[in-house]
Structure formats: structure tokens, C-alpha cells
Amino acid sequence: MTYVFLDIHPVLPGHTLVIPKKPVEFVWDLDDTNYQALMATTKKVAQRLRAVTGLPYVHMRVVGTDVPHAHVHLMPFTKSTELHQAPNAAEPDHESLAALAKKLMF
């Protein structure tokens, strides 16, 4: 009921997106089953991010404004000031993203 993938323009290393398979603009428009699946996946992935990265915190941001498909951003971090950075606009480092994705696999 959900998809999970790394953001190709991450704010921080490990920046991950969790999205429902059902395309809705706002998470609040999901039926209860899909909403619960989205949040359960978000929790599982956040715990995995924290374990793999060794960072103490994972920030969760629910977004649906930049694209009309509800999604949850997860960003592992150490200090809250790190969350105020702009996304990395450079060409994605696909090899690094693939290596991190492999480490994060369940």
C-alpha cells in the first residue's frame, strides 16, 4: 500500500520519501486503511534510518503541496539546525544513493 525511496535531491543524507500507492493530494483524504499503512511504513522506515545512519533523530514532514500526491519526508539528523538547509540541487550521485538504498533494505 506504500512506496519508499530516497529523495534524489536530499536535504540531508538518508532523506527518504514514503508515499501511499493511492494517489491523493492530502494524507487526510486517504481512507483509514491506507492512512494506517502509510504511518506504519513511516514508523518502520524511520526506525531503520536511525539504526543504519547511527543518528539520534529522524524528522518527519508531511507534504502535499509541491506535487499533488501526499507524501512523508523522513530525514535523519543530529541537530535541528540541519533541517533548515536547502535541498541538494546538484545532479544526483546515483551510485551513492544506490549504496545507501542497499544498506537501508529490510
Beta strands, then each sheet from edge to edge (+ up, - down):
strand 1: 2-6
strand 2: 16-20
strand 3: 57-63
strand 4: 71-77
sheet 1: 1+ 2- 4+ 3-
end
